[in-house]
Amino acid sequence: MVTVKKLATAALSTVLLGALSFNTAFAFSDVESGQAEAINALHDRGVVSGMDHEHFAPKGKISYAQSVQIIVKGLGLNMDLLRFVKQPLASDFYTNVQNDSWYAEAFIIAHYNGVDLPKDVNPNASITREQFGALLMTALEKKGNFPLINIKPADIKDADQITPEYQGALQRMLAYKIAALDNNGKLSPKAEITRGEAATWVYNASKVLDAHTQVPAPTETVAVNVEKVSDDVNKVTLSRETKPTGGYGIEITGIQFGEDGNAVISYKLVDPAPDAMNVQVITEPKAVTYVSSKYKAVAEPSAK
């Protein structure tokens, strides 16, 4: 059985040298401020490099192969969870992609991530803004499993130049603010995309992907129960939700008495270690403190 990680190591090394070939240190003298953040961020992630240590050539053109490579790397597409009886080859899917080319693996990864490329695609051909945008949106939406969204179509002044099959993808790209119209409201869909534009679009798409796939921090309700001990003192009990095993807890980390009459009780939640052996019994973790009856007890998570 062949795993993805066994795909030609030598070819992968060549890919890193050949793709979009952006090879720099930190900053380029020819990059405008509007593209600097994107290019530097992708460089730091090893997605792009420059022509040399000083020049990125942001207005230079890129090929179809370079476009596939930067999209695959920029969005983190991979085949890590796939297993193959036979090692996949680029020639299994594309007639013009050589198996020993530096970009072969990127084309294979794109295929297995649902990014459909023409069987007879020419890796050395130039690529237009509409082609790159449609390719990028397909990869983004496949990677993030994005739902269908209702959008207000942008008023693209040169919409009549857009290939009909790309209309939806390009409108969604504008809605997600991955790309923007120029000062005249045009997208220039038939113009060849530049290296700087490609890097900026991929960077913006990666931010959209990160925001879409970010897992929200889990929340848990902590109940506050107040019992009178005396005319001057109340017993305050903080309780977590019921738990299936032992090992869970709640700790009071401090109390602040405010001029507004609130006693703010800070707490932190303690969970068992993943490999801990705990008794299988329903528990309700609690913590107790005492406050003056002059104050109203309020609980909030500790900042520490």
Stockholm file with secondary structure:
# STOCKHOLM 1.0

chainA/1-304         MVTVKKLATAALSTVLLGALSFNTAFAFSDVESGQAEAINALHDRGVVSGMDHEHFAPKGKISYAQSVQIIVKGLGLNMDLLRFVKQPLASDFYTNVQNDSWYAEAFIIAHYNGVDLPKDVNPNASITREQFGALLMTALEKKGNFPLINIKPADIKDADQITPEYQGALQRMLAYKIAALDNNGKLSPKAEITRGEAATWVYNASKVLDAHTQVPAPTETVAVNVEKVSDDVNKVTLSRETKPTGGYGIEITGIQFGEDGNAVISYKLVDPAPDAMNVQVITEPKAVTYVSSKYKAVAEPSAK
#=GR chainA/1-304 SS CEEGGGSCHHHHHHHHHHSTTCCCSSCCTTCCHHHHHHHHHHHHTTSCCCSSSSCCCTTSBCBHHHHHHHHHHHTTCCCTTCEESSCCCGGGTCSSCCTTSTTHHHHHHHHHTTCCCCTTCCTTSBCBHHHHHHHHHHHHHHHHTCCCCCCCCCCCTTGGGSCGGGHHHHHHHHHTTSSCCCTTSCCCTTSBCBHHHHHHHHHHHHHHHHHHHCCCCCCCCCEEEEEESSSSEEEEEEECCCBSSSCCEEEEEEEEECTTSEEEEEEEEECCCTTCCCCCCCBCCEEEEEEETTSEEEEEECCC
#=GC SS_cons         CEEGGGSCHHHHHHHHHHSTTCCCSSCCTTCCHHHHHHHHHHHHTTSCCCSSSSCCCTTSBCBHHHHHHHHHHHTTCCCTTCEESSCCCGGGTCSSCCTTSTTHHHHHHHHHTTCCCCTTCCTTSBCBHHHHHHHHHHHHHHHHTCCCCCCCCCCCTTGGGSCGGGHHHHHHHHHTTSSCCCTTSCCCTTSBCBHHHHHHHHHHHHHHHHHHHCCCCCCCCCEEEEEESSSSEEEEEEECCCBSSSCCEEEEEEEEECTTSEEEEEEEEECCCTTCCCCCCCBCCEEEEEEETTSEEEEEECCC
//
